[in-house]
Every structure is written in structure tokens, then in C-alpha cells.
Amino acid sequence: MVVTFSTPRNIYQTTSQPNTYTGRSVLYFTLRDATEAGNYVCEATNWNGGGMKTKNLRVKVSSNITIESAISVSSAHHRLVDCFSFGYPSPSVTWKKNGVALPTNTSLSVYQATVANSFFMKRARLYITITDVSQSDVYLCTTTNGVGSTKTESFTANIPAAVTVSRSNFTADYGVEVRVDCTSFGFSKPEVNWYRTAAPVS
């Protein structure tokens, strides 16, 4: 029997000749990397010709996870957040809030949709149109494909500070105190200050 190692040495074959008319080769492998998947060809030849058989090997790979966030060019109150997952078998990808999967109804201000789905990759997109503070929260993306553990990454939706002033431009009487409220809403909690000629009012 002859043992032949490939590179890396976790894949090898043994060849033998059980009898005068029979040759045999046995392939052994302990998979360590997804790149070792692919077609493996068994070829047999003698003085009169030959033949070959091809077998495809697929490697089970635990799903991974990547999050990419973008702000819509039309408004700072729109968020598009993509969650990518790669693996084999094809992974499932789900956006959740407070442990509950987000809906897929596109008429809602917060929803999710699968925007890419291939044999090895899936991409779920989180859509957020911020209309009130309840939407500023931590959103979780989870992925699994039955190989290894479930992976989770988080995205925190922040609300940019918006300013409201209690009155428009006004005329004040000399010596009379006037009050003007400036209120800001956002997440995280905004700091609010008045300035005059670029200097803070002390």
C-alpha cells in the first residue's frame, strides 16, 4: 500500500492492488478550511486507456456576521443597516428588537427585508424611519446555519438632535426680561446652549 500526502497534510490517499485486475485508491480528509471544498477527481489508467469520476465536496462552515450602517442622503432620520452572513449551509439572518423579530411590512417605520440571498451568503437590511424616541434603541442581528453557535451583533439607532425655539424673532422692551425656550430632542441626550456671535452666553 502506498500513502500519498497532499498539501496540507490533512488530505491524503492510499493506493493498493488487492489482486491482479483491481487497483484501489482511498481518499481521506479532515477539513480545516472552506477553500478545501471543490471537485475531487479519481482517475484510473492502464495500457488500454482510462477513465475518471468527479465528486464535489462541500464544506460546512459556521456562519459569520458583519454589520454595515448608512444614513439616507435624503434625511438624517433614515437609517439603512445591512447585516451580512456567510456560511454553509446557507445561514438565516434576522433583525430583532427586544428579542422579537422585526416585521417585514414595508409600510411600517421600522422593518426588515432580505435583499441578497445566495448559496453561501445572506443579507438582511434593517430600515428605520425615526419618528419618535421609541425607535432609538439597540437592534440585534442574529445568524445561524446549524454549524457552530448562533452569532449576534448589535446596532444602536441614535436620533440626531433637533431644535425647537418657543418663539420666532421678537422685539423686546428696554428693561423688560424676555424668556425664550430652546428645546432639543434626540438620543443620546443632547446638550443645549445659547450662543451670541459664536460665543456661549454665560
C-alpha positions in Angstrom: 0.0 0.0 0.0 1.3 3.5 -0.9 0.3 6.6 1.1 0.4 9.9 -0.7 0.0 13.2 1.2 -1.2 16.4 -0.4 -0.5 19.9 0.9 -1.9 20.5 3.5 -1.3 17.0 5.0 -4.9 16.7 6.4 -5.8 15.4 2.9 -4.2 12.2 1.7 -4.8 9.0 -0.2 -3.8 5.4 0.0 -3.3 3.2 -3.1 -3.3 -0.6 -3.2 -3.7 -3.5 -5.6 -5.9 -6.1 -4.0 -5.5 -8.5 -6.9 -4.1 -8.7 -10.4 -7.0 -6.9 -12.1 -8.0 -4.4 -9.4 -6.5 -1.1 -8.3 -7.8 1.0 -5.5 -7.2 4.5 -4.1 -8.9 5.7 -0.9 -9.1 9.4 -0.2 -9.0 10.6 3.4 -9.5 14.2 4.6 -10.1 16.2 7.8 -11.4 19.5 6.6 -9.9 22.6 8.1 -10.8 25.4 5.7 -13.7 26.2 3.3 -11.2 26.6 0.5 -10.6 22.8 0.6 -14.1 22.3 -0.9 -14.4 21.7 -4.6 -14.2 18.9 -7.1 -12.0 15.8 -6.4 -11.3 13.6 -9.4 -10.5 9.9 -9.3 -8.6 8.8 -12.4 -7.7 5.3 -13.4 -5.5 4.4 -16.4 -3.8 1.3 -17.9 -2.2 0.5 -21.2 -5.6 0.4 -22.9 -6.9 3.8 -21.8 -8.6 5.1 -18.8 -11.5 6.9 -17.2 -12.3 9.3 -14.4 -15.0 10.2 -11.9 -15.5 13.6 -10.3 -17.1 14.2 -6.9 -17.9 17.5 -5.4 -17.0 18.1 -1.8 -18.8 20.8 0.2 -17.5 22.1 3.5 -19.8 23.0 6.3 -18.7 26.4 7.6 -20.1 28.2 10.6 -21.9 31.4 9.7 -20.2 34.7 10.5 -21.7 38.2 10.7 -20.9 41.7 9.6 -22.9 44.9 10.0 -22.7 48.0 7.8 -24.7 51.2 8.5 -25.6 54.0 6.3 -27.6 57.3 6.6 -30.1 58.0 3.9 -28.9 61.0 1.8 -32.5 62.4 1.9 -32.8 62.7 5.6 -30.7 62.2 8.8 -33.7 60.4 10.3 -33.5 57.4 7.9 -31.2 54.5 8.6 -30.3 51.6 6.4 -28.4 48.9 8.2 -27.2 45.8 6.4 -26.3 42.6 8.2 -24.2 40.1 6.1 -23.7 36.5 6.9 -21.6 33.9 5.1 -21.5 30.2 5.7 -22.6 26.7 4.5 -25.3 25.6 4.7 -26.8 28.9 3.8 -27.4 30.9 7.0 -30.6 32.5 8.3 -30.3 36.2 9.2 -32.9 38.0 11.4 -33.1 41.5 12.9 -34.7 41.7 16.3 -35.7 44.3 18.9 -36.3 43.4 22.5 -35.9 39.7 21.5 -38.7 39.9 18.9 -38.1 39.5 15.1 -38.9 42.7 13.3 -41.8 42.7 10.8 -41.3 42.7 7.0 -44.2 45.1 6.3 -42.6 47.9 4.2 -45.3 50.4 5.2 -44.0 50.5 8.8 -41.4 52.9 10.1 -39.2 50.0 11.2 -39.0 46.8 9.3 -36.5 44.3 7.8 -36.1 42.7 4.4 -33.8 40.1 2.8 -32.0 42.0 0.0 -29.5 39.3 -1.1 -29.7 35.5 -0.9 -27.2 33.2 -2.4 -25.8 29.7 -1.7 -23.3 30.9 0.8 -24.4 34.4 1.7 -27.5 36.2 3.0 -28.0 39.9 3.7 -30.9 41.3 5.8 -31.5 45.0 5.7 -32.9 47.0 8.6 -35.0 50.0 7.6 -35.6 52.7 10.3 -37.5 56.0 9.8 -37.2 57.7 13.1 -40.4 59.3 14.1 -40.2 59.1 17.9 -37.8 58.2 20.7 -39.1 54.6 20.9 -37.2 53.8 17.7 -33.9 54.9 19.2 -32.8 51.6 20.6 -30.5 48.7 20.3 -31.3 46.3 17.4 -29.8 42.9 17.2 -28.9 40.9 14.1 -28.6 37.1 14.7 -27.4 34.5 12.2 -27.1 30.7 12.4 -26.8 27.8 9.9 -26.7 24.9 12.3 -22.9 24.7 12.3 -21.3 26.1 15.5 -23.1 28.7 17.7 -25.5 31.5 16.9 -23.8 34.8 16.1 -25.2 38.1 17.2 -24.1 41.7 16.5 -25.9 44.9 17.7 -26.7 48.3 16.1 -27.7 51.3 18.2 -30.1 53.7 16.4 -29.4 57.3 17.6 -31.6 60.3 17.0 -29.8 63.4 15.9 -30.6 66.4 18.0 -33.5 68.6 16.7 -34.0 72.1 18.0 -37.3 73.9 18.8 -37.4 77.5 19.9 -40.5 78.7 21.7 -40.9 81.9 19.7 -39.7 83.4 16.5 -37.8 86.7 16.1 -39.2 89.2 18.5 -38.9 92.8 19.8 -38.2 93.4 23.4 -39.0 96.4 25.5 -36.0 98.0 27.2 -35.5 96.8 30.7 -38.1 94.0 30.4 -37.0 90.4 30.8 -37.9 88.2 28.0 -37.9 84.4 28.1 -37.2 82.2 25.1 -37.1 78.4 25.5 -34.8 76.3 23.3 -35.7 72.6 23.5 -33.8 69.8 21.9 -34.9 66.2 21.3 -32.6 63.3 20.5 -30.9 60.2 21.6 -28.4 60.2 23.2 -29.5 63.1 25.4 -28.4 66.4 23.7 -26.7 69.3 25.4 -28.4 72.7 24.7 -26.7 76.1 24.9 -27.4 79.6 23.6 -24.6 81.4 21.7 -24.2 85.0 20.6 -21.7 85.9 17.9 -20.2 82.4 18.1 -19.6 82.8 21.9 -21.6 81.0 24.5 -24.0 83.1 26.6 -22.7 82.9 30.2 
